[in-house]
Amino acid sequence: MSKSFEEVIVELEAITKELNNSELPLEKAIEKYKAGVELSAQANEKLTQAQEVIAKLVEADGQASDFDA
C-alpha cells in the first residue's frame, strides 16, 4: 500500500531534521539524503496526480484551468 502525501511529507521532514541537526557519518547521511530524494519524488508525483484530477474535474465543470502558473 502506498503512503499518503501527508505520510511522505512527515518522513521527509524527519529526514531533513536529522540531516540538519546531527552529525551523521557520511555513509548514513548519504543513505538519508537518497531516501529524501525518493520521498520528494513520491510527493511530487502525488501532487501531479492531484493536479490532473482537479484539472479533469474543472474541465468537466466547464471552467478554465491552468495549474502551470
C-alpha positions in Angstrom: 0.0 0.0 0.0 1.4 3.4 -0.9 1.9 6.1 1.6 -0.3 9.2 1.6 1.1 12.6 0.7 1.0 13.6 4.3 2.9 10.5 5.4 5.6 11.2 2.8 5.9 14.8 3.9 6.2 13.7 7.6 9.0 11.3 6.7 10.7 13.9 4.5 10.6 16.4 7.3 12.1 13.9 9.8 15.0 13.2 7.4 15.6 16.9 6.8 15.7 17.5 10.6 18.1 14.6 11.1 20.4 15.7 8.3 20.4 19.3 9.7 20.6 18.6 13.4 23.0 15.7 13.7 26.5 14.6 12.9 25.8 11.5 10.9 28.6 9.5 9.4 29.0 10.2 5.7 27.6 6.9 4.6 24.5 7.3 6.8 24.0 10.9 5.6 24.1 9.7 2.0 21.5 7.0 2.7 19.2 9.6 4.4 19.7 12.0 1.5 18.9 9.3 -1.0 15.7 8.4 0.9 14.8 12.1 1.0 15.2 12.4 -2.8 13.0 9.3 -3.3 10.4 10.7 -0.9 10.5 14.1 -2.6 9.8 12.3 -6.0 6.9 10.5 -4.4 5.4 13.7 -3.1 5.9 15.4 -6.4 4.1 12.5 -8.2 1.2 12.7 -5.8 0.9 16.4 -6.4 1.0 15.9 -10.1 -1.8 13.3 -9.9 -3.9 15.6 -7.7 -3.5 18.4 -10.3 -4.6 16.1 -13.1 -7.7 15.0 -11.2 -8.6 18.6 -10.3 -7.9 19.7 -13.9 -10.3 17.0 -15.2 -13.0 18.0 -12.7 -12.7 21.6 -13.5 -12.7 20.9 -17.2 -15.8 18.7 -16.8 -17.4 21.6 -15.0 -16.7 23.9 -17.9 -14.3 26.2 -16.2 -10.8 27.1 -17.4 -7.9 25.6 -15.7 -4.1 26.3 -15.7 -2.0 24.7 -13.0 1.3 25.6 -14.5 1.2 29.2 -13.2 
